[in-house]
């Protein structure tokens, strides 16, 4: 019976710890991003070809500057 009391107390301490961490995170603004999730699907992912073209254009611009 003593082990049951110990397990209950440990579980309550663990739950209180998780609650404190959650409250700390909420106060620090970890859950404040309301805008990005709703529009994230509208942004196109960059394809490797776009990245390669951008790198090529940047290299050409750097050569013109020197």
PDB file with one MODEL, atoms N, CA, C and O in Angstrom:
MODEL        1
ATOM      1  N   UNK A   1       0.824  -1.197   0.000  1.00  0.00           N
ATOM      2  CA  UNK A   1       0.000   0.000   0.000  1.00  0.00           C
ATOM      3  C   UNK A   1       0.868   1.260   0.000  1.00  0.00           C
ATOM      4  O   UNK A   1       0.475   2.289  -0.550  1.00  0.00           O
ATOM      5  N   UNK A   2       2.040   1.176   0.614  1.00  0.00           N
ATOM      6  CA  UNK A   2       2.919   2.342   0.644  1.00  0.00           C
ATOM      7  C   UNK A   2       3.427   2.689  -0.750  1.00  0.00           C
ATOM      8  O   UNK A   2       3.622   3.862  -1.072  1.00  0.00           O
ATOM      9  N   UNK A   3       3.640   1.672  -1.573  1.00  0.00           N
ATOM     10  CA  UNK A   3       4.124   1.926  -2.928  1.00  0.00           C
ATOM     11  C   UNK A   3       3.070   2.666  -3.748  1.00  0.00           C
ATOM     12  O   UNK A   3       3.414   3.497  -4.589  1.00  0.00           O
ATOM     13  N   UNK A   4       1.792   2.374  -3.512  1.00  0.00           N
ATOM     14  CA  UNK A   4       0.724   3.082  -4.214  1.00  0.00           C
ATOM     15  C   UNK A   4       0.735   4.557  -3.853  1.00  0.00           C
ATOM     16  O   UNK A   4       0.583   5.409  -4.729  1.00  0.00           O
ATOM     17  N   UNK A   5       0.909   4.869  -2.592  1.00  0.00           N
ATOM     18  CA  UNK A   5       0.972   6.260  -2.150  1.00  0.00           C
ATOM     19  C   UNK A   5       2.184   6.953  -2.784  1.00  0.00           C
ATOM     20  O   UNK A   5       2.082   8.095  -3.232  1.00  0.00           O
ATOM     21  N   UNK A   6       3.317   6.270  -2.820  1.00  0.00           N
ATOM     22  CA  UNK A   6       4.516   6.838  -3.428  1.00  0.00           C
ATOM     23  C   UNK A   6       4.310   7.093  -4.913  1.00  0.00           C
ATOM     24  O   UNK A   6       4.689   8.150  -5.418  1.00  0.00           O
ATOM     25  N   UNK A   7       3.718   6.145  -5.612  1.00  0.00           N
ATOM     26  CA  UNK A   7       3.466   6.314  -7.044  1.00  0.00           C
ATOM     27  C   UNK A   7       2.485   7.445  -7.324  1.00  0.00           C
ATOM     28  O   UNK A   7       2.660   8.193  -8.287  1.00  0.00           O
ATOM     29  N   UNK A   8       1.465   7.577  -6.501  1.00  0.00           N
ATOM     30  CA  UNK A   8       0.502   8.665  -6.675  1.00  0.00           C
ATOM     31  C   UNK A   8       1.186  10.011  -6.460  1.00  0.00           C
ATOM     32  O   UNK A   8       0.966  10.947  -7.228  1.00  0.00           O
ATOM     33  N   UNK A   9       2.005  10.114  -5.432  1.00  0.00           N
ATOM     34  CA  UNK A   9       2.704  11.368  -5.162  1.00  0.00           C
ATOM     35  C   UNK A   9       3.690  11.710  -6.294  1.00  0.00           C
ATOM     36  O   UNK A   9       3.793  12.864  -6.709  1.00  0.00           O
ATOM     37  N   UNK A  10       4.398  10.706  -6.776  1.00  0.00           N
ATOM     38  CA  UNK A  10       5.318  10.945  -7.885  1.00  0.00           C
ATOM     39  C   UNK A  10       4.586  11.379  -9.150  1.00  0.00           C
ATOM     40  O   UNK A  10       5.056  12.257  -9.872  1.00  0.00           O
ATOM     41  N   UNK A  11       3.448  10.771  -9.414  1.00  0.00           N
ATOM     42  CA  UNK A  11       2.692  11.150 -10.613  1.00  0.00           C
ATOM     43  C   UNK A  11       2.139  12.569 -10.480  1.00  0.00           C
ATOM     44  O   UNK A  11       2.093  13.310 -11.462  1.00  0.00           O
ATOM     45  N   UNK A  12       1.722  12.950  -9.280  1.00  0.00           N
ATOM     46  CA  UNK A  12       1.247  14.316  -9.066  1.00  0.00           C
ATOM     47  C   UNK A  12       2.384  15.327  -9.218  1.00  0.00           C
ATOM     48  O   UNK A  12       2.189  16.404  -9.781  1.00  0.00           O
ATOM     49  N   UNK A  13       3.558  14.984  -8.721  1.00  0.00           N
ATOM     50  CA  UNK A  13       4.713  15.871  -8.889  1.00  0.00           C
ATOM     51  C   UNK A  13       5.093  16.013 -10.362  1.00  0.00           C
ATOM     52  O   UNK A  13       5.410  17.109 -10.823  1.00  0.00           O
ATOM     53  N   UNK A  14       5.059  14.925 -11.081  1.00  0.00           N
ATOM     54  CA  UNK A  14       5.365  14.959 -12.505  1.00  0.00           C
ATOM     55  C   UNK A  14       4.333  15.791 -13.266  1.00  0.00           C
ATOM     56  O   UNK A  14       4.698  16.584 -14.134  1.00  0.00           O
ATOM     57  N   UNK A  15       3.074  15.621 -12.954  1.00  0.00           N
ATOM     58  CA  UNK A  15       2.016  16.394 -13.605  1.00  0.00           C
ATOM     59  C   UNK A  15       2.164  17.877 -13.281  1.00  0.00           C
ATOM     60  O   UNK A  15       1.976  18.721 -14.157  1.00  0.00           O
ATOM     61  N   UNK A  16       2.498  18.202 -12.036  1.00  0.00           N
ATOM     62  CA  UNK A  16       2.707  19.602 -11.666  1.00  0.00           C
ATOM     63  C   UNK A  16       3.901  20.182 -12.419  1.00  0.00           C
ATOM     64  O   UNK A  16       3.874  21.342 -12.830  1.00  0.00           O
ATOM     65  N   UNK A  17       4.938  19.385 -12.598  1.00  0.00           N
ATOM     66  CA  UNK A  17       6.097  19.837 -13.363  1.00  0.00           C
ATOM     67  C   UNK A  17       5.733  20.155 -14.801  1.00  0.00           C
ATOM     68  O   UNK A  17       6.137  21.192 -15.327  1.00  0.00           O
ATOM     69  N   UNK A  18       4.977  19.280 -15.441  1.00  0.00           N
ATOM     70  CA  UNK A  18       4.542  19.534 -16.816  1.00  0.00           C
ATOM     71  C   UNK A  18       3.653  20.777 -16.891  1.00  0.00           C
ATOM     72  O   UNK A  18       3.752  21.551 -17.844  1.00  0.00           O
ATOM     73  N   UNK A  19       2.793  20.971 -15.901  1.00  0.00           N
ATOM     74  CA  UNK A  19       1.942  22.155 -15.878  1.00  0.00           C
ATOM     75  C   UNK A  19       2.775  23.418 -15.754  1.00  0.00           C
ATOM     76  O   UNK A  19       2.503  24.404 -16.438  1.00  0.00           O
ATOM     77  N   UNK A  20       3.773  23.406 -14.905  1.00  0.00           N
ATOM     78  CA  UNK A  20       4.637  24.575 -14.743  1.00  0.00           C
ATOM     79  C   UNK A  20       5.411  24.880 -16.023  1.00  0.00           C
ATOM     80  O   UNK A  20       5.546  26.044 -16.402  1.00  0.00           O
ATOM     81  N   UNK A  21       5.916  23.850 -16.686  1.00  0.00           N
ATOM     82  CA  UNK A  21       6.634  24.060 -17.948  1.00  0.00           C
ATOM     83  C   UNK A  21       5.687  24.628 -19.007  1.00  0.00           C
ATOM     84  O   UNK A  21       6.075  25.517 -19.765  1.00  0.00           O
ATOM     85  N   UNK A  22       4.468  24.133 -19.068  1.00  0.00           N
ATOM     86  CA  UNK A  22       3.494  24.652 -20.023  1.00  0.00           C
ATOM     87  C   UNK A  22       3.170  26.112 -19.738  1.00  0.00           C
ATOM     88  O   UNK A  22       3.135  26.932 -20.656  1.00  0.00           O
ATOM     89  N   UNK A  23       2.931  26.443 -18.468  1.00  0.00           N
ATOM     90  CA  UNK A  23       2.618  27.827 -18.120  1.00  0.00           C
ATOM     91  C   UNK A  23       3.795  28.751 -18.425  1.00  0.00           C
ATOM     92  O   UNK A  23       3.596  29.873 -18.891  1.00  0.00           O
ATOM     93  N   UNK A  24       5.014  28.289 -18.168  1.00  0.00           N
ATOM     94  CA  UNK A  24       6.193  29.095 -18.473  1.00  0.00           C
ATOM     95  C   UNK A  24       6.279  29.353 -19.984  1.00  0.00           C
ATOM     96  O   UNK A  24       6.542  30.478 -20.408  1.00  0.00           O
ATOM     97  N   UNK A  25       6.058  28.319 -20.784  1.00  0.00           N
ATOM     98  CA  UNK A  25       6.124  28.462 -22.235  1.00  0.00           C
ATOM     99  C   UNK A  25       5.037  29.402 -22.744  1.00  0.00           C
ATOM    100  O   UNK A  25       5.281  30.201 -23.648  1.00  0.00           O
ATOM    101  N   UNK A  26       3.853  29.311 -22.177  1.00  0.00           N
ATOM    102  CA  UNK A  26       2.754  30.176 -22.602  1.00  0.00           C
ATOM    103  C   UNK A  26       3.064  31.632 -22.266  1.00  0.00           C
ATOM    104  O   UNK A  26       2.754  32.522 -23.058  1.00  0.00           O
ATOM    105  N   UNK A  27       3.661  31.887 -21.127  1.00  0.00           N
ATOM    106  CA  UNK A  27       4.019  33.258 -20.746  1.00  0.00           C
ATOM    107  C   UNK A  27       5.163  33.805 -21.585  1.00  0.00           C
ATOM    108  O   UNK A  27       5.253  35.016 -21.786  1.00  0.00           O
ATOM    109  N   UNK A  28       6.036  32.939 -22.076  1.00  0.00           N
ATOM    110  CA  UNK A  28       7.169  33.376 -22.888  1.00  0.00           C
ATOM    111  C   UNK A  28       6.777  33.603 -24.349  1.00  0.00           C
ATOM    112  O   UNK A  28       7.602  34.054 -25.143  1.00  0.00           O
ATOM    113  N   UNK A  29       5.534  33.297 -24.712  1.00  0.00           N
ATOM    114  CA  UNK A  29       5.057  33.559 -26.061  1.00  0.00           C
ATOM    115  C   UNK A  29       5.336  32.451 -27.055  1.00  0.00           C
ATOM    116  O   UNK A  29       5.384  32.710 -28.257  1.00  0.00           O
ATOM    117  N   UNK A  30       5.520  31.234 -26.595  1.00  0.00           N
ATOM    118  CA  UNK A  30       5.822  30.132 -27.489  1.00  0.00           C
ATOM    119  C   UNK A  30       4.644  29.747 -28.384  1.00  0.00           C
ATOM    120  O   UNK A  30       4.837  29.092 -29.408  1.00  0.00           O
ATOM    121  N   UNK A  31       3.447  30.138 -28.015  1.00  0.00           N
ATOM    122  CA  UNK A  31       2.255  29.727 -28.757  1.00  0.00           C
ATOM    123  C   UNK A  31       1.542  30.916 -29.390  1.00  0.00           C
ATOM    124  O   UNK A  31       0.337  30.842 -29.630  1.00  0.00           O
ATOM    125  N   UNK A  32       2.248  32.008 -29.666  1.00  0.00           N
ATOM    126  CA  UNK A  32       1.622  33.236 -30.136  1.00  0.00           C
ATOM    127  C   UNK A  32       1.521  33.378 -31.649  1.00  0.00           C
ATOM    128  O   UNK A  32       0.934  34.357 -32.109  1.00  0.00           O
ATOM    129  N   UNK A  33       2.049  32.478 -32.435  1.00  0.00           N
ATOM    130  CA  UNK A  33       2.045  32.622 -33.886  1.00  0.00           C
ATOM    131  C   UNK A  33       0.682  32.235 -34.444  1.00  0.00           C
ATOM    132  O   UNK A  33       0.397  31.057 -34.663  1.00  0.00           O
ATOM    133  N   UNK A  34      -0.154  33.240 -34.671  1.00  0.00           N
ATOM    134  CA  UNK A  34      -1.496  32.993 -35.186  1.00  0.00           C
ATOM    135  C   UNK A  34      -1.572  33.108 -36.701  1.00  0.00           C
ATOM    136  O   UNK A  34      -2.485  32.552 -37.311  1.00  0.00           O
ATOM    137  N   UNK A  35      -0.637  33.816 -37.318  1.00  0.00           N
ATOM    138  CA  UNK A  35      -0.727  34.123 -38.740  1.00  0.00           C
ATOM    139  C   UNK A  35      -0.113  33.048 -39.632  1.00  0.00           C
ATOM    140  O   UNK A  35      -0.739  32.626 -40.604  1.00  0.00           O
ATOM    141  N   UNK A  36       1.070  32.609 -39.325  1.00  0.00           N
ATOM    142  CA  UNK A  36       1.822  31.726 -40.213  1.00  0.00           C
ATOM    143  C   UNK A  36       1.119  30.407 -40.528  1.00  0.00           C
ATOM    144  O   UNK A  36       1.079  30.026 -41.698  1.00  0.00           O
ATOM    145  N   UNK A  37       0.567  29.694 -39.558  1.00  0.00           N
ATOM    146  CA  UNK A  37      -0.045  28.400 -39.911  1.00  0.00           C
ATOM    147  C   UNK A  37      -1.179  28.508 -40.922  1.00  0.00           C
ATOM    148  O   UNK A  37      -1.376  27.596 -41.724  1.00  0.00           O
ATOM    149  N   UNK A  38      -1.920  29.600 -40.898  1.00  0.00           N
ATOM    150  CA  UNK A  38      -3.060  29.707 -41.810  1.00  0.00           C
ATOM    151  C   UNK A  38      -2.648  30.012 -43.244  1.00  0.00           C
ATOM    152  O   UNK A  38      -3.406  29.720 -44.168  1.00  0.00           O
ATOM    153  N   UNK A  39      -1.473  30.590 -43.455  1.00  0.00           N
ATOM    154  CA  UNK A  39      -1.052  30.937 -44.814  1.00  0.00           C
ATOM    155  C   UNK A  39       0.139  30.120 -45.295  1.00  0.00           C
ATOM    156  O   UNK A  39       0.584  30.306 -46.427  1.00  0.00           O
ATOM    157  N   UNK A  40       0.659  29.237 -44.484  1.00  0.00           N
ATOM    158  CA  UNK A  40       1.840  28.460 -44.863  1.00  0.00           C
ATOM    159  C   UNK A  40       1.597  27.636 -46.125  1.00  0.00           C
ATOM    160  O   UNK A  40       2.515  27.448 -46.924  1.00  0.00           O
ATOM    161  N   UNK A  41       0.381  27.145 -46.312  1.00  0.00           N
ATOM    162  CA  UNK A  41       0.086  26.317 -47.480  1.00  0.00           C
ATOM    163  C   UNK A  41       0.115  27.143 -48.766  1.00  0.00           C
ATOM    164  O   UNK A  41       0.261  26.581 -49.851  1.00  0.00           O
ATOM    165  N   UNK A  42      -0.021  28.458 -48.664  1.00  0.00           N
ATOM    166  CA  UNK A  42      -0.037  29.302 -49.848  1.00  0.00           C
ATOM    167  C   UNK A  42       1.353  29.562 -50.413  1.00  0.00           C
ATOM    168  O   UNK A  42       1.477  29.937 -51.579  1.00  0.00           O
ATOM    169  N   UNK A  43       2.392  29.373 -49.622  1.00  0.00           N
ATOM    170  CA  UNK A  43       3.753  29.628 -50.071  1.00  0.00           C
ATOM    171  C   UNK A  43       4.284  28.428 -50.841  1.00  0.00           C
ATOM    172  O   UNK A  43       4.131  27.286 -50.409  1.00  0.00           O
ATOM    173  N   UNK A  44       4.907  28.692 -51.977  1.00  0.00           N
ATOM    174  CA  UNK A  44       5.501  27.620 -52.771  1.00  0.00           C
ATOM    175  C   UNK A  44       6.846  27.236 -52.182  1.00  0.00           C
ATOM    176  O   UNK A  44       7.608  28.086 -51.721  1.00  0.00           O
ATOM    177  N   UNK A  45       7.123  25.938 -52.203  1.00  0.00           N
ATOM    178  CA  UNK A  45       8.453  25.478 -51.817  1.00  0.00           C
ATOM    179  C   UNK A  45       9.401  25.743 -52.971  1.00  0.00           C
ATOM    180  O   UNK A  45       9.013  25.644 -54.135  1.00  0.00           O
ATOM    181  N   UNK A  46      10.636  26.077 -52.651  1.00  0.00           N
ATOM    182  CA  UNK A  46      11.624  26.307 -53.697  1.00  0.00           C
ATOM    183  C   UNK A  46      12.121  24.968 -54.210  1.00  0.00           C
ATOM    184  O   UNK A  46      12.503  24.088 -53.439  1.00  0.00           O
ATOM    185  N   UNK A  47      12.108  24.832 -55.542  1.00  0.00           N
ATOM    186  CA  UNK A  47      12.611  23.607 -56.146  1.00  0.00           C
ATOM    187  C   UNK A  47      14.128  23.717 -56.284  1.00  0.00           C
ATOM    188  O   UNK A  47      14.661  24.826 -56.254  1.00  0.00           O
ATOM    189  N   UNK A  48      14.825  22.614 -56.431  1.00  0.00           N
ATOM    190  CA  UNK A  48      16.279  22.673 -56.625  1.00  0.00           C
ATOM    191  C   UNK A  48      16.682  23.496 -57.839  1.00  0.00           C
ATOM    192  O   UNK A  48      17.732  24.139 -57.829  1.00  0.00           O
ATOM    193  N   UNK A  49      15.845  23.485 -58.908  1.00  0.00           N
ATOM    194  CA  UNK A  49      16.145  24.279 -60.100  1.00  0.00           C
ATOM    195  C   UNK A  49      16.108  25.763 -59.783  1.00  0.00           C
ATOM    196  O   UNK A  49      16.954  26.514 -60.268  1.00  0.00           O
ATOM    197  N   UNK A  50      15.149  26.202 -58.982  1.00  0.00           N
ATOM    198  CA  UNK A  50      15.074  27.603 -58.603  1.00  0.00           C
ATOM    199  C   UNK A  50      16.285  28.001 -57.777  1.00  0.00           C
ATOM    200  O   UNK A  50      16.835  29.087 -57.964  1.00  0.00           O
ATOM    201  N   UNK A  51      16.700  27.144 -56.879  1.00  0.00           N
ATOM    202  CA  UNK A  51      17.873  27.421 -56.062  1.00  0.00           C
ATOM    203  C   UNK A  51      19.120  27.530 -56.934  1.00  0.00           C
ATOM    204  O   UNK A  51      19.959  28.404 -56.716  1.00  0.00           O
ATOM    205  N   UNK A  52      19.244  26.632 -57.933  1.00  0.00           N
ATOM    206  CA  UNK A  52      20.407  26.639 -58.826  1.00  0.00           C
ATOM    207  C   UNK A  52      20.422  27.914 -59.660  1.00  0.00           C
ATOM    208  O   UNK A  52      21.479  28.520 -59.840  1.00  0.00           O
ATOM    209  N   UNK A  53      19.263  28.329 -60.171  1.00  0.00           N
ATOM    210  CA  UNK A  53      19.177  29.555 -60.964  1.00  0.00           C
ATOM    211  C   UNK A  53      19.530  30.774 -60.121  1.00  0.00           C
ATOM    212  O   UNK A  53      20.218  31.680 -60.590  1.00  0.00           O
ATOM    213  N   UNK A  54      19.072  30.794 -58.910  1.00  0.00           N
ATOM    214  CA  UNK A  54      19.362  31.925 -58.030  1.00  0.00           C
ATOM    215  C   UNK A  54      20.861  31.997 -57.747  1.00  0.00           C
ATOM    216  O   UNK A  54      21.439  33.083 -57.727  1.00  0.00           O
ATOM    217  N   UNK A  55      21.483  30.851 -57.529  1.00  0.00           N
ATOM    218  CA  UNK A  55      22.911  30.806 -57.272  1.00  0.00           C
ATOM    219  C   UNK A  55      23.693  31.271 -58.498  1.00  0.00           C
ATOM    220  O   UNK A  55      24.681  31.993 -58.361  1.00  0.00           O
ATOM    221  N   UNK A  56      23.263  30.867 -59.694  1.00  0.00           N
ATOM    222  CA  UNK A  56      23.933  31.265 -60.934  1.00  0.00           C
ATOM    223  C   UNK A  56      23.827  32.767 -61.135  1.00  0.00           C
ATOM    224  O   UNK A  56      24.818  33.407 -61.486  1.00  0.00           O
ATOM    225  N   UNK A  57      22.655  33.343 -60.922  1.00  0.00           N
ATOM    226  CA  UNK A  57      22.457  34.778 -61.083  1.00  0.00           C
ATOM    227  C   UNK A  57      23.311  35.540 -60.077  1.00  0.00           C
ATOM    228  O   UNK A  57      23.907  36.560 -60.423  1.00  0.00           O
ATOM    229  N   UNK A  58      23.378  35.064 -58.850  1.00  0.00           N
ATOM    230  CA  UNK A  58      24.185  35.721 -57.830  1.00  0.00           C
ATOM    231  C   UNK A  58      25.661  35.676 -58.198  1.00  0.00           C
ATOM    232  O   UNK A  58      26.380  36.654 -57.991  1.00  0.00           O
ATOM    233  N   UNK A  59      26.122  34.553 -58.741  1.00  0.00           N
ATOM    234  CA  UNK A  59      27.523  34.427 -59.149  1.00  0.00           C
ATOM    235  C   UNK A  59      27.826  35.394 -60.290  1.00  0.00           C
ATOM    236  O   UNK A  59      28.888  36.017 -60.301  1.00  0.00           O
ATOM    237  N   UNK A  60      26.914  35.529 -61.248  1.00  0.00           N
ATOM    238  CA  UNK A  60      27.119  36.464 -62.356  1.00  0.00           C
ATOM    239  C   UNK A  60      27.165  37.897 -61.853  1.00  0.00           C
ATOM    240  O   UNK A  60      27.986  38.688 -62.316  1.00  0.00           O
ATOM    241  N   UNK A  61      26.294  38.241 -60.912  1.00  0.00           N
ATOM    242  CA  UNK A  61      26.296  39.588 -60.362  1.00  0.00           C
ATOM    243  C   UNK A  61      27.599  39.870 -59.619  1.00  0.00           C
ATOM    244  O   UNK A  61      28.120  40.983 -59.689  1.00  0.00           O
ATOM    245  N   UNK A  62      28.122  38.893 -58.923  1.00  0.00           N
ATOM    246  CA  UNK A  62      29.391  39.068 -58.206  1.00  0.00           C
ATOM    247  C   UNK A  62      30.549  39.277 -59.172  1.00  0.00           C
ATOM    248  O   UNK A  62      31.458  40.057 -58.887  1.00  0.00           O
ATOM    249  N   UNK A  63      30.527  38.576 -60.337  1.00  0.00           N
ATOM    250  CA  UNK A  63      31.581  38.726 -61.331  1.00  0.00           C
ATOM    251  C   UNK A  63      31.525  40.120 -61.951  1.00  0.00           C
ATOM    252  O   UNK A  63      32.566  40.712 -62.236  1.00  0.00           O
ATOM    253  N   UNK A  64      30.316  40.650 -62.162  1.00  0.00           N
ATOM    254  CA  UNK A  64      30.182  41.989 -62.736  1.00  0.00           C
ATOM    255  C   UNK A  64      30.698  43.055 -61.780  1.00  0.00           C
ATOM    256  O   UNK A  64      31.210  44.084 -62.221  1.00  0.00           O
ATOM    257  N   UNK A  65      30.571  42.824 -60.480  1.00  0.00           N
ATOM    258  CA  UNK A  65      31.014  43.815 -59.506  1.00  0.00           C
ATOM    259  C   UNK A  65      32.525  43.877 -59.384  1.00  0.00           C
ATOM    260  O   UNK A  65      33.070  44.911 -58.998  1.00  0.00           O
ATOM    261  N   UNK A  66      33.215  42.785 -59.707  1.00  0.00           N
ATOM    262  CA  UNK A  66      34.683  42.774 -59.553  1.00  0.00           C
ATOM    263  C   UNK A  66      35.392  43.203 -60.791  1.00  0.00           C
ATOM    264  O   UNK A  66      36.622  43.245 -60.816  1.00  0.00           O
TER     265      UNK A  66
ENDMDL
END
